[in-house]
Structure formats: structure tokens, C-alpha cells
Amino acid sequence: MKVETGDNSFSSSWKIIVNWFILQRFNFASESFRFFCVVFTYDFQWKKLKLKLKSSLRSNLFLLLQMFDLLHSTLYWVLKTYIVYRIVRTAVALWSTVAIYIIAPLFYKPNFDPYKGRWTVVTGGTDGIGKAYTIELAKNGLRKFLLIGRNEIKLQGMKTYLEDKFGARVQTYLFDFYDGDYNEMRNFIEDIDVGFVLNSVGVGRERMERYGDNPEADRRLLKVNGLGAAEFLSIVLPTMEKNGGGQIVVLSSCQGFRPFPYIASYCASKVMLSFLCEAINREWPTVKVQCLTPALVATKMTHYDNNYRSLFVKNADDFVKEAVNTIGLTSMTSGCLNHELQMLTRHMFPWTLLKYILLPVYWYHKRRTDASQEVTAENKKVNITNISCRLRANLSMKGLAVSVIQQK
């Protein structure tokens, strides 16, 4: 029987410890290597992912840049095309203006011979543009006039003037376009040989107001300037066609092109006439219609003195001299070179911008008309005060005279 000594027992225990330590170290190294491999692999994959992200971002950024460049170039060409369109449109309008008002008068004169033996029917011919236009027609040889209006004194005054000045034959017809009997007028005109018509009936308003603030003024303006003028056209068209056709001149306004603040009802009535004129030109082949769309003309309606002249405001007599010479040249015009040049802004700028450019002009005229009405109201108060003072003075003088007589 072999007995282990203490030394052998100690060495055996030591070997066991050393082996365990070596095994643990090996396991640690193995685990460390495995951990290193995992970390390395993860880091490699993360770097790979980052490269993919970078390349993806680069490609997306490149696509975004391409889209932005495409959008920029598209907007540039759209804007460039629109500017060229506006320039071309303005150039064409300018050439038309020069041709009608500068070149044409050198060799063209409207032919009034077909209308000289026939009746010329005029509405609104006792004031402003209508009166000046009627006189200009008489200067061009027309000698038979039917004047329609609501002021008998003014009608008789115009009749006397045409008869004395030009030896014209003149009839008058008293009619209110606000509440008159249009069937009665139709019966009166249907048997007349009408060759030329000037439809210039219209009313203004005392001041520029919001639509609805003065419903009576809005109602009167729409009924006279719009419905009344339109109804009158429906009366004269059949009789003109029955007698071989003729020429109609309708006085509209440039304010019928677009809506403007504080004159909404006026704009609405004028755009109605402009549309009717264009439609009638297509519907009635034997009747020629010219629509006049002037800007500011010095008349009572625009609160200017009849003799007022400026860069933008035309005198009525000067206006009609140019307007009459455009008959037969164009179906729609402003009537004079000055106003036609002003209308070039309509071709030059879009309405989105133009309405803000023109707004100060309308504010100026609103302040001007408001001030004019305040002065008029003040003058009326002064006149009423003067009249009352005179009445009191007269009454006191009469009372004094009566008392003197009684004392005697």
C-alpha cells in the first residue's frame, strides 16, 4: 500500500490549481476573441451602413438639386414668356393706337353720306359728351335730329341751337329713362327712318360711395345707365335693320373693363353696355356698333368744369373731335389719343398688380368729390340763410310800410 506523502499531495493540488487557471485563461481568451469578432463585425457593418447612408443622401440631395434646378428653369421660362407676352401685347396696342389716332387721320375721314337724309336719334344730348358729340355730327353734315331727354328746357335750348346754327330739322321727345314707358317710346320710334344713333344717356352720383350705402343712387344709376340704355338699343335696332341698317355709337367707359371700388354700380352698368355692343355687332350684320370707353372727360358728371384741361382729363369738345374720326375704323376705342395711351397700362400690367397701382387715383377722386359736395352743401346753407334774411327784411319792410300807412 502506497501512501502519498505531504509533498506529493501539495504538488497534486498545485497541478489542479494551475490547470484550472490555464483553463480559465483559455476561456477568457476565447470569450475575448469572440467579443472582439462581434465588435469588429458590428463596426464593419456600421461603417458599411454609414457609407450606404452617405451615398443615399448624396443621391437624394442630387435629385433634390436637379428638381430645384428644373423648377427654377421652368419658372424662369414661364416668367420670361409672360413678360414677352405683356411686351408684345402692349406693342400691338400701341401700334393700333398710333395707326388709328395719328396715321389714319392723314388720309381717312368717316363717311356720313348714308345718314344725311335719315334721322339721327340722340339720348343724353343736352349735356357733356352727348351734347358735344351731337354738335360735331351736325358739323359733319347730319341735319335731322331726334333728341330724347328728361329736361324740357335743355331739349328746347339744344333744338334752338341746332336749328339756328346749322339749319337742322330737330324733334324732341321728353322721356325719363328711370321710370319712363319704353313701350310708348318703341311705338314712337318704330316708324322713323333711323340711320344714326348716339346712345349717351347716363347719370352720375354726387360722391363716390360703397355699394349699398346709398341704394337709391345705385338703383337710379343701374336703371338709367344700364337697363335704360340697353332697352333703348332694343328699340332702335329693328327699325334700323328694316330701313337698311346704320351706325350706332354707344358711350360706355373704361371703368367697365374692371371693377373699381366706390363706383361699383357705375362699373357694372358700363360693362353691360360693352358686352351688348360686341354681341350686337355679331347679331345684326347691317348695323355697325362702336363702343366708346373714355377715361376722365371734363363734364358735370365727373365734377370738372367744362373748360378744364390736363394731362389726364380731356375737354369734351376736344374729345369728340377725335372720337368722331374713329367711326368705321374700330368697334371699341377710348375715343382719343390721350385716353388710349392711358389704357396701355391695361395691357402692360396684370390686373392683380394694376388694381393697386390705380387705387391711389380713386382715393384722390373720392377726396375731391367729397370736398366738392361739402362745398356745395355749405353754399346751399349760405344761400338758404341769405334767402331767409331777405325774406325777413322784406317782411319787416312790408310791416313798416303798413304801420306807416295806418298812422297816416
Legacy VTK file of the C-alpha trace (Angstrom):
# vtk DataFile Version 3.0
C-alpha trace
ASCII
DATASET POLYDATA
POINTS 408 float
0.000 0.000 0.000
1.344 3.225 -1.197
0.979 6.177 0.987
1.247 9.700 -0.504
3.456 11.979 1.296
2.687 15.599 2.002
4.869 16.844 -0.838
3.084 14.703 -3.366
-0.278 15.893 -2.079
0.823 19.511 -2.364
2.135 19.109 -5.923
-1.073 17.411 -6.951
-3.160 20.276 -5.585
-0.899 22.779 -7.299
-1.314 21.000 -10.615
-5.066 21.098 -10.213
-4.942 24.855 -9.499
-2.612 25.535 -12.433
-4.764 23.536 -14.793
-7.897 25.373 -13.632
-6.183 28.738 -14.043
-4.962 27.803 -17.525
-8.441 26.672 -18.454
-9.954 29.890 -17.168
-7.421 31.951 -19.062
-8.183 30.000 -22.190
-11.909 30.516 -21.719
-11.309 34.241 -21.117
-9.190 34.487 -24.236
-11.810 32.598 -26.201
-14.609 34.838 -24.941
-12.498 37.929 -25.555
-11.767 36.846 -29.085
-15.425 36.123 -29.666
-16.372 39.546 -28.289
-13.708 41.196 -30.431
-15.031 39.405 -33.501
-18.580 40.537 -32.751
-17.492 44.131 -32.152
-15.335 44.178 -35.241
-18.139 42.744 -37.340
-20.623 45.276 -35.913
-18.214 48.142 -36.545
-17.607 46.953 -40.066
-21.337 46.704 -40.718
-21.952 50.152 -39.179
-19.272 51.656 -41.401
-20.833 49.921 -44.344
-24.266 51.252 -43.327
-22.838 54.755 -42.966
-21.373 54.543 -46.445
-24.734 53.428 -47.795
-26.481 56.293 -45.990
-23.960 58.767 -47.310
-24.376 57.516 -50.849
-28.167 57.547 -50.442
-28.110 61.085 -49.078
-25.861 62.152 -51.895
-28.168 60.660 -54.469
-31.254 62.203 -52.796
-29.541 65.536 -52.496
-28.554 65.325 -56.110
-32.141 64.562 -57.050
-33.344 67.497 -54.954
-30.846 69.767 -56.637
-31.980 68.509 -60.023
-35.620 69.125 -59.098
-34.820 72.607 -57.830
-32.886 73.374 -60.999
-35.780 72.108 -63.116
-38.271 74.183 -61.105
-36.049 77.247 -61.320
-35.586 76.931 -65.073
-39.331 76.306 -65.557
-40.303 79.361 -63.502
-37.695 81.410 -65.322
-39.075 80.483 -68.740
-42.673 80.957 -67.618
-41.858 84.420 -66.260
-39.810 85.267 -69.325
-42.623 84.130 -71.637
-45.197 86.122 -69.643
-43.063 89.279 -69.777
-42.589 88.847 -73.523
-46.362 88.335 -73.871
-47.037 91.580 -71.984
-44.481 93.473 -74.062
-45.911 92.136 -77.337
-49.469 92.887 -76.213
-48.523 96.449 -75.257
-46.615 96.922 -78.522
-49.609 95.737 -80.577
-51.946 98.063 -78.629
-49.510 100.958 -79.094
-49.273 100.305 -82.837
-53.091 100.182 -83.060
-53.302 103.495 -81.177
-50.759 105.167 -83.456
-52.483 103.794 -86.563
-55.960 104.999 -85.525
-55.165 108.390 -83.996
-52.022 109.547 -85.811
-51.716 107.813 -89.181
-55.378 107.300 -90.173
-56.464 110.981 -89.832
-53.897 111.879 -92.505
-55.932 110.146 -95.223
-59.181 108.843 -93.662
-62.432 110.640 -92.925
-65.653 108.895 -91.856
-68.411 108.794 -94.467
-71.674 110.287 -93.177
-73.408 110.463 -96.580
-75.572 107.337 -95.974
-77.060 109.004 -92.869
-77.622 112.570 -94.084
-81.160 112.033 -95.327
-82.167 109.909 -92.341
-82.875 110.628 -88.696
-80.139 110.782 -86.080
-81.522 109.729 -82.701
-79.637 111.065 -79.674
-80.049 110.252 -75.995
-78.261 112.344 -73.361
-77.537 115.036 -75.935
-78.164 118.070 -73.744
-75.035 117.880 -71.556
-71.399 116.823 -71.568
-70.087 114.390 -74.168
-73.532 113.752 -75.695
-74.077 117.438 -76.409
-70.586 117.963 -77.843
-70.894 114.806 -79.979
-74.283 115.927 -81.371
-72.823 119.289 -82.387
-69.884 117.520 -84.045
-72.297 115.331 -86.020
-74.086 118.468 -87.195
-70.720 119.889 -88.306
-70.219 116.731 -90.371
-73.431 117.291 -92.310
-76.194 115.498 -90.397
-79.322 117.657 -90.418
-82.192 115.594 -88.972
-82.128 115.033 -85.213
-84.452 113.415 -82.716
-83.335 114.469 -79.227
-84.521 112.349 -76.290
-84.171 113.592 -72.715
-85.990 114.365 -69.482
-85.252 118.114 -69.196
-87.606 120.010 -71.494
-85.789 123.330 -71.094
-82.440 121.826 -72.102
-84.042 119.953 -75.005
-85.573 123.164 -76.338
-82.280 125.002 -75.896
-80.385 122.338 -77.864
-83.093 122.291 -80.523
-82.886 126.051 -80.964
-79.092 125.931 -81.187
-79.052 123.229 -83.889
-81.769 124.955 -85.887
-80.143 128.404 -85.740
-76.515 127.281 -86.122
-76.844 124.530 -88.734
-80.363 124.890 -90.131
-81.157 121.380 -88.877
-84.565 119.822 -88.548
-84.978 118.840 -84.911
-87.646 116.964 -82.972
-87.638 116.423 -79.215
-89.077 113.587 -77.170
-89.497 114.070 -73.434
-88.587 110.845 -71.658
-87.162 109.760 -68.298
-85.038 106.630 -68.614
-85.540 105.871 -64.918
-89.300 105.307 -64.922
-90.485 106.101 -68.462
-92.804 103.985 -70.610
-90.495 102.157 -73.030
-93.382 100.640 -74.992
-94.595 104.153 -75.778
-91.114 105.098 -76.994
-90.986 101.940 -79.102
-94.254 102.844 -80.789
-92.944 106.352 -81.437
-89.611 105.291 -82.986
-90.625 102.189 -84.959
-91.954 104.210 -87.927
-88.951 106.575 -88.093
-86.160 106.005 -90.637
-83.250 105.889 -88.176
-79.790 105.938 -89.769
-77.523 107.047 -86.928
-77.880 106.595 -83.169
-75.911 108.194 -80.354
-76.698 106.413 -77.092
-75.052 108.592 -74.443
-77.749 108.613 -71.769
-76.296 108.377 -68.300
-76.334 109.748 -64.789
-73.574 110.126 -62.239
-73.608 110.342 -58.482
-72.834 113.140 -56.101
-69.945 111.323 -54.421
-68.048 108.048 -54.526
-69.610 105.624 -52.043
-69.574 101.956 -51.171
-72.186 99.877 -52.934
-75.226 99.713 -50.668
-74.527 102.875 -48.654
-76.817 104.849 -50.982
-79.256 102.334 -52.515
-81.368 104.991 -54.228
-78.352 106.349 -56.127
-77.244 102.792 -57.022
-80.720 101.905 -58.238
-81.032 105.012 -60.381
-77.590 104.552 -61.882
-78.159 100.881 -62.768
-81.614 101.532 -64.240
-80.615 104.546 -66.358
-77.023 103.755 -67.390
-77.537 100.012 -67.675
-81.088 98.788 -68.212
-82.358 102.038 -69.758
-79.554 102.309 -72.299
-79.876 98.600 -73.108
-83.649 98.861 -73.579
-83.162 101.812 -75.904
-80.848 99.718 -78.109
-83.513 97.025 -78.391
-85.947 99.723 -79.599
-83.805 101.225 -82.385
-82.243 98.030 -83.770
-85.336 96.604 -85.543
-86.266 99.889 -87.208
-82.662 100.441 -88.332
-82.468 96.983 -89.906
-85.864 97.484 -91.540
-84.538 100.654 -93.228
-81.245 99.193 -94.419
-79.065 99.342 -91.301
-76.961 102.165 -89.929
-74.433 103.210 -87.315
-74.754 103.183 -83.522
-72.309 104.868 -81.153
-72.639 103.849 -77.501
-70.964 105.845 -74.762
-69.589 103.389 -72.219
-66.498 103.893 -70.028
-63.034 102.477 -69.375
-64.344 101.717 -65.893
-66.393 98.974 -67.499
-63.258 96.905 -68.108
-62.664 96.085 -64.458
-64.464 96.621 -61.124
-63.306 99.620 -59.122
-64.100 100.493 -55.502
-66.659 103.198 -54.624
-68.179 103.180 -58.142
-69.328 99.554 -58.273
-72.767 100.227 -59.770
-71.301 102.542 -62.422
-68.763 99.881 -63.462
-71.489 97.232 -63.608
-73.709 99.372 -65.858
-70.859 100.159 -68.248
-69.608 96.599 -68.596
-73.182 95.671 -69.510
-73.102 98.131 -72.425
-69.659 96.975 -73.573
-70.801 93.350 -73.728
-74.025 94.282 -75.515
-72.152 96.247 -78.177
-69.902 93.306 -79.015
-72.862 90.917 -79.169
-74.961 93.270 -81.340
-72.091 93.614 -83.805
-72.257 89.857 -84.375
-76.047 89.504 -84.289
-77.073 92.391 -86.574
-74.919 92.391 -89.737
-76.476 95.539 -91.227
-75.933 97.621 -88.089
-72.446 98.740 -87.069
-71.864 99.455 -83.405
-68.984 101.409 -81.926
-68.437 101.384 -78.175
-66.622 104.402 -76.743
-64.750 103.723 -73.486
-63.225 107.062 -72.450
-61.349 107.826 -69.253
-61.892 111.177 -67.498
-63.629 113.863 -69.558
-64.371 117.291 -68.095
-68.142 117.202 -67.577
-70.641 117.799 -64.818
-70.786 114.060 -64.156
-67.051 113.906 -63.332
-67.229 117.114 -61.223
-64.919 119.040 -63.547
-65.573 122.384 -65.192
-66.396 122.010 -68.901
-63.323 124.031 -69.900
-60.918 122.084 -67.669
-57.925 120.519 -69.418
-54.995 118.496 -68.088
-52.668 115.663 -68.992
-55.212 113.023 -67.956
-58.543 114.872 -68.208
-59.839 115.660 -71.696
-62.152 118.521 -72.614
-65.468 117.297 -74.091
-65.167 119.329 -77.309
-61.618 118.127 -77.958
-62.601 114.568 -77.124
-65.471 114.297 -79.609
-63.398 115.729 -82.470
-61.084 112.737 -82.198
-63.845 110.256 -81.356
-65.957 111.048 -84.437
-62.977 110.405 -86.718
-62.693 106.813 -85.438
-66.118 105.795 -86.798
-65.577 102.964 -89.266
-62.049 102.219 -88.025
-62.705 100.298 -84.834
-65.635 98.848 -82.919
-64.212 99.717 -79.484
-61.939 102.596 -78.559
-61.259 105.118 -75.827
-62.144 107.928 -78.226
-58.946 109.969 -78.125
-55.176 109.516 -78.236
-54.674 110.701 -74.663
-57.034 108.133 -73.171
-55.870 105.332 -75.436
-52.301 105.859 -74.234
-53.544 105.689 -70.650
-55.228 102.383 -71.461
-51.855 100.886 -72.435
-51.313 100.201 -68.725
-54.145 97.693 -69.033
-52.015 95.701 -71.483
-48.736 96.332 -69.703
-49.603 95.122 -66.188
-51.752 92.252 -64.909
-54.910 93.261 -63.062
-53.549 91.723 -59.847
-50.903 94.466 -59.830
-52.739 97.209 -61.714
-55.600 97.469 -59.226
-53.138 98.507 -56.523
-51.385 100.955 -58.871
-54.694 102.669 -59.703
-56.104 102.657 -56.184
-54.456 105.978 -55.153
-56.092 107.616 -58.182
-59.532 106.614 -56.970
-58.742 107.690 -53.421
-57.773 111.098 -54.825
-61.047 111.431 -56.741
-63.031 110.278 -53.734
-61.461 113.030 -51.598
-62.054 115.524 -54.410
-65.738 114.676 -54.821
-66.266 114.597 -51.056
-64.721 118.074 -50.767
-66.821 119.291 -53.697
-70.022 118.064 -52.059
-69.064 119.673 -48.751
-68.532 122.988 -50.545
-71.846 122.584 -52.369
-73.662 121.817 -49.123
-72.047 124.827 -47.458
-73.053 127.057 -50.381
-76.623 125.769 -50.143
-76.691 126.619 -46.430
-75.358 130.106 -47.185
-77.926 130.593 -49.948
-80.745 129.411 -47.709
-79.537 131.765 -44.971
-79.351 134.681 -47.436
-82.817 133.920 -48.780
-84.273 133.717 -45.266
-82.584 137.023 -44.344
-84.008 138.680 -47.463
-87.457 137.331 -46.713
-87.242 138.630 -43.166
-86.035 142.016 -44.436
-88.846 142.159 -46.978
-91.406 141.205 -44.368
-90.085 143.780 -41.937
-90.147 146.450 -44.687
-93.699 145.496 -45.564
-94.650 145.613 -41.905
-93.021 149.003 -41.577
-94.848 150.268 -44.664
-98.185 149.001 -43.347
-97.635 150.685 -39.999
-96.741 153.981 -41.742
-99.891 153.779 -43.862
-102.011 153.056 -40.805
-100.519 156.046 -38.990
-101.370 158.272 -41.938
LINES 1 409
408 0 1 2 3 4 5 6 7 8 9 10 11 12 13 14 15 16 17 18 19 20 21 22 23 24 25 26 27 28 29 30 31 32 33 34 35 36 37 38 39 40 41 42 43 44 45 46 47 48 49 50 51 52 53 54 55 56 57 58 59 60 61 62 63 64 65 66 67 68 69 70 71 72 73 74 75 76 77 78 79 80 81 82 83 84 85 86 87 88 89 90 91 92 93 94 95 96 97 98 99 100 101 102 103 104 105 106 107 108 109 110 111 112 113 114 115 116 117 118 119 120 121 122 123 124 125 126 127 128 129 130 131 132 133 134 135 136 137 138 139 140 141 142 143 144 145 146 147 148 149 150 151 152 153 154 155 156 157 158 159 160 161 162 163 164 165 166 167 168 169 170 171 172 173 174 175 176 177 178 179 180 181 182 183 184 185 186 187 188 189 190 191 192 193 194 195 196 197 198 199 200 201 202 203 204 205 206 207 208 209 210 211 212 213 214 215 216 217 218 219 220 221 222 223 224 225 226 227 228 229 230 231 232 233 234 235 236 237 238 239 240 241 242 243 244 245 246 247 248 249 250 251 252 253 254 255 256 257 258 259 260 261 262 263 264 265 266 267 268 269 270 271 272 273 274 275 276 277 278 279 280 281 282 283 284 285 286 287 288 289 290 291 292 293 294 295 296 297 298 299 300 301 302 303 304 305 306 307 308 309 310 311 312 313 314 315 316 317 318 319 320 321 322 323 324 325 326 327 328 329 330 331 332 333 334 335 336 337 338 339 340 341 342 343 344 345 346 347 348 349 350 351 352 353 354 355 356 357 358 359 360 361 362 363 364 365 366 367 368 369 370 371 372 373 374 375 376 377 378 379 380 381 382 383 384 385 386 387 388 389 390 391 392 393 394 395 396 397 398 399 400 401 402 403 404 405 406 407
